[in-house]
Amino acid sequence: MKDTIKYLVWIFAIVPFLIACGDSNTDDAPTDDFDVRFELPATVDVAKGGELTFTVKEGKSPLTTDSFLLEGGGISYLCPILRTSSESFTVRLADECESGSYTAYLKRDARKKSIGKIYINIVDKIDFEPSAGTTVFGLVSSEEGPVANVVVSDGTEVTVTDDKGIYELKSAKKWGYVFISVPSGYEVAAEGVFPQFYQTLKGAADVVEQKDFKLTKVDGQDRYKLFLLGDMHLANRTNDAAQFTQFTTDLNAYMAQHSGQKMYALTLGDMTWDLYWYKNNYALPQYRETINRQVKNLQIYHTMGNHDNDFMTTSDYDAAVKYVDCIGPTFYSFNIGQVHYVVMDNIDCSAYDGTDSRNYVKKLSNEQLKWLAKDLAYVDKSTPLIVAMHAQIYKPTSTGFAFDHDSANTEALLAALDGYEVHFVTGHTHKVYNITPDDDVVKGRDIHEHNSGAICASWWWSGNLTPGVHVSIDGAPGGYAIWDIDGTDFAWLYKSTGWPEEYQFRSYDLNNVSFSMDDVPNIPSNVLIQLAYKKYVNAYPENSDNEVLIKIWNWNSNWELSVVDERGKTLEYTPVWAYDPLHIAALSVPRFNNSGITSTPSFVTESATNFFKVKADDADVDLTITVKDEFGHTWTEEMQRPKAFSTDAYKLR
């Protein structure tokens, strides 16, 4: 590309400009000596410090003594006029000018006239002529030079850079961006925690745009930590800001303890809560400010959740616009070390009607499935995949696991992934559970799903009603997953906010756990509300059956549980579905104990899996409870019985 850019090549919206001094209706108006007419493009590609040439109209060009100004972000850039003629004039871009939107001005003496808006796109000078039909092209490079075989996409078309680091796409620019699949061994620059792996397209569909990407070569990606950050639900309510700080403090402390190791993070959606975008003035921009202020030195890739869609829209595309504008693409891929990551949006908002009904479907669009097939064409089958989506693929049932997703498109998704080792990482449920290849539902494929829990636990309610008790509807503590990745080997655990890594299960001496209607003296007389609470009373009446209930949040079929009493007797355990007693006490009791409620409260305790029961010989016998995961980690509790039950025993440490 030449230093001088002829704007008629790049222009997609010509803005005629006329500057005239004086009032044409005044009989004695002086002769206008500031009459300049030229074409101002809406967007232009130019090298840093390069020259810009504008086409003059009617021969009315500025003077070389005039000044061309660009103002943006509170900064003015003076661009001197180098030469002028009756047909065109050329300015030199200020060296400090970066890519961005600017207001252009022409200055003569003390006079300053606004011309219009222009987007300046700073590009590298490359000796390349785009093919016919190409609308987006660019150079991917690092400090060492061009980087070949980098996958580039606009969300529809997918290509790779050539041996000169150049790519080109015949893009219709539907989504208005182009992104790279960050290659292994490299990172992109970040704005705070947000990696800048994509660029916004500014031109119309038929305008050719150059979008370059800079990579930084890094070491240490063969071994790194990955944080999975599920369901934050920040909404400026239920004391969520203070509770979120407890999480970020925990995360920052963990990173400090493991400084020197490479670390990355991936959200699993619902960073915000769409209903409160408008009610509480807390939306995606506020989340972006919050996370950037509280977390440093960590690149966080993002997944879109149902509550990150704009419910005041009437199409899936429109529902995603604010997310795309603030956070980035809703589906994309990247590589870290020997692992290929795919992020997808499985919330279909096509039935949105502009109200807060939010009639979404857990489903992948055909558009994404087509894109995925193109993306995976560049990924060898020996490469493990981590596929992030907000909503779960599978759900636990009384007999195992079942689909909890659109069946037809899920089958198409699984077919596209066939032959890969696949780890789905999902959120949405505010629960923790795992599916392994041993479970019948995966039909023999090397497929895992890790429903990875919620940072907000029960939408911040338990910690708001019972400060310090941060627990989800299934009994798992609020927290996040930590994966240790070594080449193609993965190990994972669940980290509870405010608790050490060793906190992997909780035990209850059911001789001392009971609920009654006396716990909720203010419950309304409404029969349906009372029945909704009585299920907890029926589950935990006063008794002395010597049963012990154990909740293991990150359990899967490869884990082991051992319970031995003080006399050396091994107790047989039984998997059960149960209501978590701590969640009942911390959240459901205060929610039901409210004379003002008119229906069953939301976010109350749900029956869940990953509970186990054992029966001791008597009320005083102590137990040794040992839990072991598939990676050889062992956690033990020496349970002294009788063991009292209270919310105070489980407050954040």
C-alpha positions as CSV (number, residue, x, y, z in Angstrom):
1,M,0.0,0.0,0.0
2,K,1.4,3.4,-0.9
3,D,2.0,6.1,1.7
4,T,-0.5,8.3,0.0
5,I,-4.0,7.0,0.3
6,K,-6.5,8.0,-2.4
7,Y,-9.8,8.3,-0.5
8,L,-12.0,7.5,-3.4
9,V,-10.8,3.9,-3.1
10,W,-11.8,3.6,0.5
11,I,-14.8,5.8,0.8
12,F,-18.2,4.4,1.6
13,A,-20.0,7.6,2.6
14,I,-18.9,10.9,1.0
15,V,-19.6,13.8,3.1
16,P,-19.7,17.0,0.9
17,F,-18.2,19.9,2.9
18,L,-18.7,23.6,2.3
19,I,-17.2,26.3,4.6
20,A,-18.5,29.8,3.9
21,C,-17.8,32.9,6.0
22,G,-20.3,35.7,6.3
23,D,-24.0,35.8,5.7
24,S,-25.1,35.6,2.0
25,N,-28.2,37.6,2.8
26,T,-26.1,40.6,3.9
27,D,-25.7,43.1,1.1
28,D,-22.2,44.3,2.2
29,A,-20.9,40.8,3.1
30,P,-17.1,40.7,2.6
31,T,-15.5,38.3,0.0
32,D,-15.2,34.8,1.6
33,D,-11.6,33.9,1.8
34,F,-12.2,30.6,3.7
35,D,-14.3,28.8,1.1
36,V,-12.9,25.3,0.9
37,R,-14.8,22.3,-0.6
38,F,-13.6,18.7,-0.5
39,E,-14.7,15.1,0.1
40,L,-14.4,13.7,3.6
41,P,-14.5,9.9,3.8
42,A,-16.2,8.1,6.7
43,T,-13.3,5.8,7.2
44,V,-9.7,5.5,5.8
45,D,-6.7,3.2,6.2
46,V,-3.4,5.0,6.6
47,A,0.1,4.1,7.9
48,K,1.2,5.6,11.1
49,G,2.5,9.1,10.4
50,G,1.4,8.6,6.7
51,E,-0.1,10.9,4.2
52,L,-3.8,11.5,3.5
53,T,-5.0,13.0,0.2
54,F,-8.4,14.5,-0.1
55,T,-10.2,15.2,-3.4
56,V,-11.1,18.9,-3.8
57,K,-14.4,20.0,-5.3
58,E,-14.8,22.9,-7.6
59,G,-11.2,23.8,-7.3
60,K,-11.6,25.2,-3.8
61,S,-8.6,23.9,-1.9
62,P,-7.2,25.0,1.5
63,L,-4.0,26.9,1.8
64,T,-0.7,25.3,2.8
65,T,-0.8,27.7,5.7
66,D,-4.1,26.3,7.0
67,S,-4.1,23.5,9.6
68,F,-6.0,20.2,9.5
69,L,-7.0,19.1,13.0
70,L,-8.2,15.7,14.3
71,E,-9.9,15.7,17.8
72,G,-10.8,12.6,19.7
73,G,-10.7,11.4,23.3
74,G,-10.0,14.9,24.5
75,I,-6.8,15.1,22.5
76,S,-6.1,17.3,19.4
77,Y,-3.7,16.2,16.7
78,L,-2.3,18.8,14.3
79,C,-1.8,17.4,10.8
80,P,0.1,19.8,8.6
81,I,-1.0,20.4,5.0
82,L,1.9,19.4,2.8
83,R,0.7,20.4,-0.7
84,T,-2.4,21.6,-2.4
85,S,-3.8,22.0,-5.9
86,S,-7.1,22.7,-7.5
87,E,-7.8,18.9,-7.5
88,S,-6.6,17.7,-4.2
89,F,-4.6,18.4,-1.0
90,T,-2.4,16.2,1.1
91,V,-1.9,16.2,4.9
92,R,0.6,14.3,7.0
93,L,-1.0,12.4,9.9
94,A,0.4,13.2,13.3
95,D,2.8,10.5,14.5
96,E,0.8,10.2,17.8
97,C,-2.5,9.6,16.1
98,E,-3.9,6.1,16.9
99,S,-6.8,4.2,15.3
100,G,-10.2,5.7,16.3
101,S,-13.0,8.0,15.5
102,Y,-12.2,11.7,15.2
103,T,-13.9,15.0,14.5
104,A,-12.0,16.8,11.7
105,Y,-11.5,20.6,11.7
106,L,-9.9,23.1,9.3
107,K,-8.1,26.0,11.0
108,R,-7.1,29.3,9.5
109,D,-5.8,32.1,11.6
110,A,-8.1,32.3,14.6
111,R,-10.9,30.6,12.8
112,K,-11.7,26.9,13.3
113,K,-14.4,25.1,11.3
114,S,-15.9,21.6,12.0
115,I,-15.8,19.4,9.0
116,G,-17.3,16.1,10.1
117,K,-16.5,12.7,11.5
118,I,-13.9,10.3,10.2
119,Y,-12.5,7.0,11.4
120,I,-8.8,6.7,11.1
121,N,-7.5,3.1,10.8
122,I,-3.8,2.9,11.4
123,V,-2.3,0.0,9.3
124,D,1.0,-1.4,8.4
125,K,2.3,-0.6,4.9
126,I,2.2,-3.9,3.0
127,D,2.9,-4.6,-0.6
128,F,-0.4,-6.4,-1.3
129,E,-3.3,-5.9,-3.7
130,P,-6.6,-7.5,-2.4
131,S,-8.3,-10.0,-4.8
132,A,-11.5,-9.1,-6.5
133,G,-14.4,-9.3,-4.0
134,T,-12.2,-9.1,-0.9
135,T,-13.6,-6.6,1.6
136,V,-11.3,-7.3,4.6
137,F,-7.6,-8.0,4.5
138,G,-4.6,-7.4,6.7
139,L,-1.3,-8.4,8.2
140,V,-0.8,-10.6,11.3
141,S,2.6,-10.1,12.7
142,S,4.8,-10.2,15.9
143,E,8.1,-8.6,16.8
144,E,9.8,-11.3,14.8
145,G,7.8,-10.5,11.7
146,P,4.8,-12.0,9.8
147,V,3.0,-15.0,11.4
148,A,1.7,-17.6,9.0
149,N,-1.2,-20.0,9.4
150,V,-3.2,-17.9,11.8
151,V,-6.9,-18.6,11.5
152,V,-8.9,-15.4,10.8
153,S,-12.7,-15.1,10.6
154,D,-15.6,-12.7,10.5
155,G,-18.0,-15.2,12.1
156,T,-19.0,-16.6,8.7
157,E,-15.9,-17.0,6.5
158,V,-12.7,-18.5,7.8
159,T,-9.3,-18.3,6.3
160,V,-5.6,-18.4,7.3
161,T,-2.7,-16.1,6.9
162,D,-0.2,-16.9,4.1
163,D,3.6,-17.1,4.6
164,K,3.7,-13.3,4.5
165,G,1.2,-13.1,7.4
166,I,-1.5,-11.7,5.1
167,Y,-5.1,-12.8,5.1
168,E,-8.1,-11.7,3.0
169,L,-11.8,-12.3,3.4
170,K,-14.8,-11.8,1.1
171,S,-16.9,-10.7,4.1
172,A,-20.4,-9.4,4.1
173,K,-19.6,-7.9,7.5
174,K,-22.8,-9.1,9.1
175,W,-21.3,-8.9,12.6
176,G,-19.2,-5.9,12.0
177,Y,-15.9,-7.4,13.2
178,V,-13.0,-9.6,12.2
179,F,-11.1,-11.8,14.7
180,I,-8.2,-14.1,14.9
181,S,-7.9,-17.4,16.6
182,V,-4.9,-16.5,18.7
183,P,-2.3,-19.1,17.9
184,S,-0.4,-21.1,20.4
185,G,2.7,-19.5,21.8
186,Y,1.3,-16.0,21.4
187,E,-0.9,-13.4,23.1
188,V,-2.7,-10.3,22.0
189,A,-2.7,-7.0,23.8
190,A,-5.4,-6.5,26.3
191,E,-7.6,-3.6,27.4
192,G,-7.5,-4.3,31.1
193,V,-8.5,-8.0,31.3
194,F,-10.1,-8.1,27.8
195,P,-7.8,-9.6,25.1
196,Q,-8.1,-7.7,21.9
197,F,-8.3,-10.6,19.4
198,Y,-10.9,-8.8,17.2
199,Q,-11.3,-5.5,15.4
200,T,-14.4,-3.6,14.5
201,L,-15.2,-3.0,10.9
202,K,-16.3,0.5,10.0
203,G,-17.0,0.5,6.3
204,A,-20.1,-0.6,4.4
205,A,-20.3,-4.2,3.1
206,D,-18.6,-3.3,-0.2
207,V,-15.8,-1.2,1.2
208,V,-12.3,-2.7,1.4
209,E,-10.8,-2.4,4.9
210,Q,-7.4,-3.3,6.2
211,K,-7.3,-4.7,9.7
212,D,-4.0,-5.8,11.1
213,F,-3.2,-7.8,14.3
214,K,-0.1,-7.6,16.4
215,L,0.9,-10.7,18.4
216,T,3.4,-11.1,21.3
217,K,5.4,-14.3,21.5
218,V,5.2,-15.8,25.0
219,D,6.8,-18.7,26.8
220,G,5.2,-21.1,29.4
221,Q,2.0,-22.0,27.6
222,D,2.7,-25.8,27.9
223,R,1.8,-25.5,31.6
224,Y,-0.7,-22.9,32.9
225,K,-3.8,-22.4,35.0
226,L,-7.2,-21.7,33.7
227,F,-9.9,-20.1,35.8
228,L,-13.6,-20.8,34.9
229,L,-15.8,-18.0,36.1
230,G,-19.5,-18.8,36.0
231,D,-22.5,-16.6,36.6
232,M,-21.6,-13.4,38.3
233,H,-25.0,-11.7,37.9
234,L,-23.8,-8.2,38.9
235,A,-26.9,-6.0,39.1
236,N,-26.4,-3.4,41.8
237,R,-28.6,-5.2,44.2
238,T,-28.5,-7.7,47.2
239,N,-25.2,-6.2,48.3
240,D,-23.6,-7.8,45.2
241,A,-20.8,-5.3,44.8
242,A,-19.3,-6.0,48.3
243,Q,-19.8,-9.8,47.8
244,F,-18.2,-9.7,44.4
245,T,-15.2,-8.0,46.0
246,Q,-14.8,-11.0,48.2
247,F,-14.5,-13.1,45.1
248,T,-12.0,-10.9,43.4
249,T,-10.0,-10.7,46.6
250,D,-9.9,-14.5,46.7
251,L,-8.9,-14.7,43.1
252,N,-6.2,-12.1,43.4
253,A,-4.8,-13.8,46.5
254,Y,-4.7,-17.2,44.7
255,M,-2.9,-15.6,41.7
256,A,-0.4,-14.0,44.1
257,Q,0.3,-17.4,45.7
258,H,1.0,-18.9,42.3
259,S,2.9,-15.9,40.8
260,G,5.3,-16.9,38.1
261,Q,2.9,-19.3,36.4
262,K,1.0,-18.5,33.3
263,M,-2.7,-17.9,34.0
264,Y,-5.8,-17.2,31.9
265,A,-9.5,-17.1,32.6
266,L,-12.8,-17.8,30.8
267,T,-16.2,-16.6,31.9
268,L,-19.2,-18.8,31.4
269,G,-21.8,-16.1,30.8
270,D,-24.3,-14.0,32.9
271,M,-21.7,-11.5,34.0
272,T,-24.7,-9.1,34.2
273,W,-28.5,-9.3,34.6
274,D,-30.4,-7.8,31.7
275,L,-33.5,-6.8,33.8
276,Y,-31.3,-4.5,35.9
277,W,-29.5,-2.8,33.0
278,Y,-32.4,-0.4,33.0
279,K,-33.8,-0.6,36.5
280,N,-30.5,-0.2,38.4
281,N,-28.2,1.3,35.7
282,Y,-25.8,-1.6,35.9
283,A,-25.1,-3.1,32.5
284,L,-22.2,-4.4,30.5
285,P,-20.2,-1.2,30.5
286,Q,-20.4,-1.1,34.3
287,Y,-19.3,-4.7,34.5
288,R,-16.4,-4.0,32.3
289,E,-15.3,-1.1,34.6
290,T,-15.8,-3.3,37.7
291,I,-13.7,-6.3,36.5
292,N,-11.0,-4.1,35.1
293,R,-10.7,-2.2,38.4
294,Q,-10.7,-5.2,40.6
295,V,-8.6,-7.8,38.6
296,K,-5.2,-7.1,37.1
297,N,-2.6,-9.0,35.1
298,L,-5.1,-11.6,33.8
299,Q,-6.5,-12.1,30.3
300,I,-10.2,-13.1,30.6
301,Y,-12.0,-14.4,27.6
302,H,-15.7,-14.0,27.7
303,T,-18.8,-16.2,27.0
304,M,-22.3,-14.7,26.5
305,G,-25.1,-15.7,28.8
306,N,-28.9,-15.4,28.5
307,H,-28.8,-12.4,30.9
308,D,-26.2,-10.7,28.8
309,N,-28.7,-10.3,26.0
310,D,-30.9,-7.2,25.7
311,F,-34.4,-8.2,26.4
312,M,-35.8,-5.0,24.9
313,T,-35.3,-6.4,21.4
314,T,-37.2,-8.6,19.0
315,S,-34.5,-10.8,17.3
316,D,-31.5,-12.9,18.3
317,Y,-29.2,-10.5,16.4
318,D,-30.4,-7.3,18.0
319,A,-30.3,-8.9,21.5
320,A,-26.6,-9.4,21.1
321,V,-25.7,-5.9,19.7
322,K,-24.9,-4.3,23.1
323,Y,-22.7,-7.3,24.1
324,V,-20.8,-7.2,20.8
325,D,-20.3,-3.4,21.2
326,C,-19.0,-3.7,24.8
327,I,-17.5,-7.1,25.2
328,G,-16.8,-8.6,21.7
329,P,-17.8,-11.5,19.5
330,T,-20.4,-14.0,20.8
331,F,-18.6,-16.9,19.2
332,Y,-14.9,-17.3,18.4
333,S,-11.9,-19.5,19.0
334,F,-8.4,-19.2,20.4
335,N,-5.4,-21.5,21.3
336,I,-3.4,-21.7,24.5
337,G,-0.5,-24.1,24.5
338,Q,-1.7,-27.5,23.1
339,V,-5.4,-26.8,23.6
340,H,-7.9,-25.3,21.2
341,Y,-10.7,-23.3,22.8
342,V,-14.1,-22.6,21.2
343,V,-16.6,-20.2,22.7
344,M,-20.2,-20.4,21.5
345,D,-23.5,-18.6,22.2
346,N,-26.2,-21.2,22.9
347,I,-28.9,-18.8,23.9
348,D,-31.3,-18.3,21.0
349,C,-33.4,-15.1,21.5
350,S,-35.3,-15.3,18.2
351,A,-38.6,-15.3,20.1
352,Y,-37.9,-12.1,22.1
353,D,-40.8,-9.7,22.0
354,G,-39.3,-6.6,23.5
355,T,-40.6,-7.4,27.0
356,D,-39.0,-9.0,30.1
357,S,-40.6,-12.4,29.2
358,R,-37.2,-13.3,27.6
359,N,-38.4,-16.4,25.8
360,Y,-35.0,-17.8,24.9
361,V,-34.2,-21.4,23.8
362,K,-31.0,-23.3,24.7
363,K,-29.9,-23.8,21.1
364,L,-27.0,-23.3,18.8
365,S,-27.7,-21.5,15.5
366,N,-27.0,-23.1,12.2
367,E,-24.7,-20.2,11.5
368,Q,-22.5,-21.1,14.4
369,L,-22.4,-24.7,13.5
370,K,-21.3,-23.9,9.9
371,W,-18.6,-21.6,11.3
372,L,-17.5,-24.3,13.8
373,A,-17.0,-26.8,11.0
374,K,-14.8,-24.3,9.1
375,D,-12.8,-23.5,12.3
376,L,-12.2,-27.1,13.2
377,A,-10.9,-27.8,9.7
378,Y,-7.7,-26.2,10.9
379,V,-7.5,-28.2,14.1
380,D,-6.0,-31.7,14.3
381,K,-8.1,-34.4,15.9
382,S,-5.3,-35.0,18.4
383,T,-5.8,-31.6,19.9
384,P,-8.1,-31.5,22.9
385,L,-11.0,-29.0,22.7
386,I,-12.4,-26.9,25.6
387,V,-15.8,-25.7,24.4
388,A,-17.4,-22.9,26.5
389,M,-21.1,-22.2,26.4
390,H,-23.4,-20.6,28.9
391,A,-26.2,-23.1,29.1
392,Q,-25.7,-26.7,29.9
393,I,-25.8,-29.6,27.4
394,Y,-26.8,-32.3,29.9
395,K,-28.6,-32.4,33.2
396,P,-28.6,-34.9,36.0
397,T,-31.7,-37.0,36.4
398,S,-32.7,-39.7,38.9
399,T,-31.4,-42.3,36.5
400,G,-28.2,-40.6,35.2
401,F,-28.0,-37.8,32.8
402,A,-30.1,-36.5,29.8
403,F,-30.0,-33.8,27.2
404,D,-31.1,-30.4,28.5
405,H,-30.6,-28.6,25.1
406,D,-32.2,-28.5,21.7
407,S,-31.8,-32.0,20.5
408,A,-31.4,-31.6,16.7
409,N,-28.7,-28.9,16.8
410,T,-27.0,-30.6,19.8
411,E,-26.7,-33.8,17.7
412,A,-25.3,-31.7,14.9
413,L,-22.8,-30.1,17.4
414,L,-21.7,-33.5,18.7
415,A,-21.3,-34.8,15.1
416,A,-19.0,-31.8,14.3
417,L,-16.9,-32.6,17.4
418,D,-16.8,-36.3,16.7
419,G,-13.2,-37.7,17.0
420,Y,-12.0,-35.0,19.4
421,E,-11.5,-35.1,23.1
422,V,-14.1,-32.5,24.2
423,H,-14.6,-30.8,27.5
424,F,-17.7,-28.7,27.6
425,V,-17.5,-26.0,30.3
426,T,-20.9,-24.5,31.1
427,G,-22.7,-22.4,33.7
428,H,-26.4,-21.3,33.9
429,T,-27.6,-23.8,36.5
430,H,-25.8,-22.3,39.5
431,K,-24.9,-25.9,40.3
432,V,-21.8,-28.0,40.1
433,Y,-21.9,-31.4,38.3
434,N,-19.9,-33.4,35.8
435,I,-20.5,-35.8,32.9
436,T,-17.7,-38.2,31.9
437,P,-17.3,-40.5,28.9
438,D,-18.4,-43.3,31.2
439,D,-21.9,-41.9,31.4
440,D,-24.3,-43.5,28.9
441,V,-25.7,-40.2,27.6
442,V,-22.5,-39.3,25.7
443,K,-22.9,-42.5,23.6
444,G,-19.3,-43.6,23.6
445,R,-17.8,-40.3,22.6
446,D,-14.8,-38.8,24.4
447,I,-17.0,-36.1,25.9
448,H,-17.0,-34.4,29.3
449,E,-19.2,-31.7,30.6
450,H,-18.2,-29.6,33.6
451,N,-21.1,-27.5,34.9
452,S,-18.8,-25.3,36.8
453,G,-20.8,-23.5,39.5
454,A,-21.6,-19.8,40.1
455,I,-19.6,-17.0,41.5
456,C,-22.8,-15.4,42.7
457,A,-24.0,-18.7,44.2
458,S,-27.8,-18.1,44.7
459,W,-27.8,-14.7,42.9
460,W,-26.0,-13.2,45.9
461,W,-29.1,-13.9,48.1
462,S,-27.7,-16.2,50.7
463,G,-24.8,-13.8,51.6
464,N,-27.2,-10.9,51.6
465,L,-29.7,-12.6,54.0
466,T,-27.1,-14.5,56.1
467,P,-23.8,-12.5,55.7
468,G,-20.8,-14.7,55.2
469,V,-22.7,-17.8,54.0
470,H,-22.2,-18.0,50.3
471,V,-24.0,-21.1,49.0
472,S,-25.8,-22.2,45.8
473,I,-29.2,-23.8,45.4
474,D,-27.6,-27.2,45.2
475,G,-25.4,-26.8,48.3
476,A,-22.2,-26.0,46.5
477,P,-20.4,-22.9,47.8
478,G,-20.1,-19.9,45.5
479,G,-16.8,-20.0,43.7
480,Y,-14.9,-20.9,40.6
481,A,-13.1,-23.7,38.9
482,I,-9.3,-23.9,38.6
483,W,-7.8,-26.1,35.9
484,D,-4.2,-27.1,35.8
485,I,-3.2,-27.7,32.2
486,D,0.0,-29.6,31.3
487,G,0.3,-30.1,27.6
488,T,-2.8,-32.1,26.8
489,D,-3.4,-33.3,30.4
490,F,-6.0,-31.6,32.5
491,A,-6.7,-31.6,36.3
492,W,-9.4,-29.5,37.8
493,L,-10.9,-28.6,41.2
494,Y,-13.5,-26.3,42.5
495,K,-12.3,-23.3,44.6
496,S,-14.9,-22.0,47.1
497,T,-14.7,-18.2,47.6
498,G,-13.1,-17.5,50.9
499,W,-12.1,-21.1,51.6
500,P,-8.9,-23.0,51.1
501,E,-8.6,-25.5,48.2
502,E,-9.0,-28.3,50.6
503,Y,-12.7,-27.4,51.2
504,Q,-14.3,-29.9,48.8
505,F,-17.2,-31.3,50.7
506,R,-19.5,-30.7,53.7
507,S,-20.9,-33.1,56.2
508,Y,-24.1,-32.9,58.3
509,D,-25.0,-34.9,61.4
510,L,-28.7,-35.3,60.6
511,N,-29.4,-36.0,64.3
512,N,-28.9,-32.3,64.7
513,V,-30.5,-31.0,61.5
514,S,-34.2,-30.3,61.5
515,F,-36.7,-27.7,60.2
516,S,-40.2,-26.9,61.3
517,M,-42.9,-24.4,60.7
518,D,-41.7,-22.7,63.9
519,D,-38.7,-21.5,61.9
520,V,-40.9,-19.3,59.7
521,P,-43.4,-17.6,62.1
522,N,-44.1,-14.8,59.6
523,I,-44.9,-17.1,56.6
524,P,-48.2,-16.1,55.0
525,S,-51.2,-18.4,55.4
526,N,-51.3,-19.0,51.6
527,V,-51.6,-22.7,51.2
528,L,-49.2,-23.0,48.2
529,I,-46.5,-21.0,49.9
530,Q,-46.8,-23.1,53.1
531,L,-46.7,-26.3,51.0
532,A,-43.6,-25.1,49.3
533,Y,-41.8,-24.6,52.6
534,K,-43.1,-27.9,54.1
535,K,-41.0,-29.9,51.7
536,Y,-38.0,-28.9,53.8
537,V,-39.8,-29.8,57.0
538,N,-40.7,-33.2,55.6
539,A,-37.1,-33.7,54.4
540,Y,-35.6,-32.9,57.8
541,P,-37.9,-33.6,60.7
542,E,-36.6,-34.1,64.2
543,N,-35.1,-37.7,64.3
544,S,-32.3,-39.7,65.8
545,D,-31.6,-42.1,63.0
546,N,-27.9,-41.5,63.2
547,E,-27.6,-40.6,59.5
548,V,-24.9,-38.4,58.1
549,L,-25.4,-36.5,54.9
550,I,-22.3,-35.6,52.8
551,K,-22.3,-33.0,50.0
552,I,-19.4,-33.3,47.5
553,W,-19.7,-30.5,45.0
554,N,-17.4,-31.5,42.2
555,W,-18.1,-35.3,42.4
556,N,-18.0,-37.4,39.2
557,S,-18.1,-41.1,38.6
558,N,-14.3,-41.4,38.9
559,W,-14.2,-40.1,42.5
560,E,-14.1,-42.3,45.6
561,L,-15.7,-41.9,49.0
562,S,-14.8,-43.7,52.1
563,V,-16.5,-43.4,55.5
564,V,-14.9,-45.3,58.5
565,D,-16.1,-45.0,62.0
566,E,-13.8,-44.8,65.1
567,R,-14.1,-48.5,65.6
568,G,-12.7,-49.3,62.2
569,K,-16.0,-50.2,60.6
570,T,-16.5,-49.1,57.0
571,L,-19.9,-47.6,56.4
572,E,-21.7,-48.2,53.2
573,Y,-22.9,-45.0,51.4
574,T,-25.9,-44.3,49.3
575,P,-26.1,-41.6,46.6
576,V,-29.2,-39.5,47.2
577,W,-30.9,-36.4,45.9
578,A,-31.4,-33.9,48.8
579,Y,-32.1,-30.4,49.8
580,D,-29.0,-28.8,51.2
581,P,-29.6,-27.9,54.9
582,L,-27.2,-25.0,54.9
583,H,-28.9,-23.4,51.9
584,I,-32.3,-23.9,53.6
585,A,-31.1,-22.2,56.8
586,A,-29.2,-19.4,55.2
587,L,-31.6,-18.5,52.4
588,S,-34.9,-20.4,52.3
589,V,-35.9,-19.8,55.9
590,P,-35.5,-16.0,55.8
591,R,-37.1,-15.9,52.3
592,F,-40.2,-17.7,53.5
593,N,-40.3,-16.0,56.9
594,N,-41.7,-12.8,55.3
595,S,-45.4,-11.9,55.7
596,G,-45.1,-9.7,52.6
597,I,-44.5,-12.4,50.0
598,T,-47.5,-13.3,47.8
599,S,-46.0,-16.4,46.0
600,T,-43.2,-18.9,46.5
601,P,-40.0,-17.0,46.7
602,S,-37.4,-17.4,44.0
603,F,-33.9,-18.8,44.4
604,V,-34.9,-21.1,47.3
605,T,-33.3,-24.5,47.9
606,E,-33.6,-27.1,45.1
607,S,-33.3,-30.9,45.3
608,A,-29.9,-31.8,43.9
609,T,-27.4,-34.5,43.2
610,N,-23.9,-35.2,44.6
611,F,-25.3,-36.0,48.1
612,F,-24.4,-39.2,49.9
613,K,-25.9,-40.8,53.1
614,V,-24.3,-43.1,55.6
615,K,-25.8,-44.6,58.8
616,A,-23.7,-44.7,61.9
617,D,-24.2,-47.2,64.7
618,D,-25.0,-44.5,67.3
619,A,-25.1,-40.8,67.9
620,D,-21.7,-40.5,69.5
621,V,-19.5,-42.5,67.1
622,D,-16.9,-40.4,65.3
623,L,-16.3,-40.8,61.5
624,T,-13.4,-40.4,59.2
625,I,-14.7,-39.2,55.8
626,T,-12.2,-39.4,52.9
627,V,-12.9,-38.1,49.4
628,K,-10.5,-38.8,46.5
629,D,-10.7,-37.4,43.0
630,E,-9.4,-38.9,39.8
631,F,-6.1,-37.0,40.0
632,G,-5.1,-38.5,43.4
633,H,-6.1,-35.5,45.5
634,T,-7.4,-36.7,48.9
635,W,-9.4,-34.7,51.4
636,T,-10.3,-35.9,54.8
637,E,-12.6,-34.7,57.6
638,E,-12.3,-36.2,61.1
639,M,-16.0,-35.7,62.0
640,Q,-16.6,-35.4,65.7
641,R,-20.1,-36.4,66.6
642,P,-22.5,-35.2,67.7
643,K,-21.8,-32.4,65.3
644,A,-23.8,-29.2,65.8
645,F,-25.5,-27.5,62.8
646,S,-25.6,-23.7,62.4
647,T,-24.9,-21.2,59.7
648,D,-22.1,-19.7,61.8
649,A,-20.0,-22.8,61.2
650,Y,-19.9,-22.2,57.4
651,K,-19.3,-18.5,57.1
652,L,-16.5,-17.2,54.8
653,R,-13.1,-17.4,56.3
